[in-house]
């Protein structure tokens, strides 16, 4: 893949999550597709509108950048766990996808301290 190719210009993320706690749009221990804004009925993490707003923004010039803040929704007092599988995808015609990279990440929270799970697929 080369810079400027369609694959490089049509990037997005798909993230599946399982959390031990319920949230506003998911049930405890039931895998779901995460998105921003939440519950946007899209298979992709970012909506088309968000992707378009990133263009020309130095901080988010492409959707190859990703951020999530799941700790904001932790239940008071814990314990809790969160595990995610994150896919960097090239989006093609009809929203077809090619998975370019896979990352797994997550954490456990015992009520006072957070421990990161082993992360895979990330160069460290």
Number of C-alpha atoms within 10 A of each C-alpha: 7 7 8 9 9 13 17 17 14 17 22 24 25 20 19 18 19 21 23 18 18 15 12 8 9 17 14 14 14 12 14 16 20 26 20 14 12 13 14 13 13 16 16 22 28 22 18 11 8 14 17 14 13 14 13 10 10 8 9 15 14 20 21 15 12 13 5 10 6 11 13 7 11 19 15 8 10 16 16 19 22 20 19 20 17 21 20 23 23 21 20 13 6 6 10 9 17 14 14 12 13 16 14 18 17 18 18 18 18 12 13 8 9 15 11 13 14 9 16 12 11 10 5 5
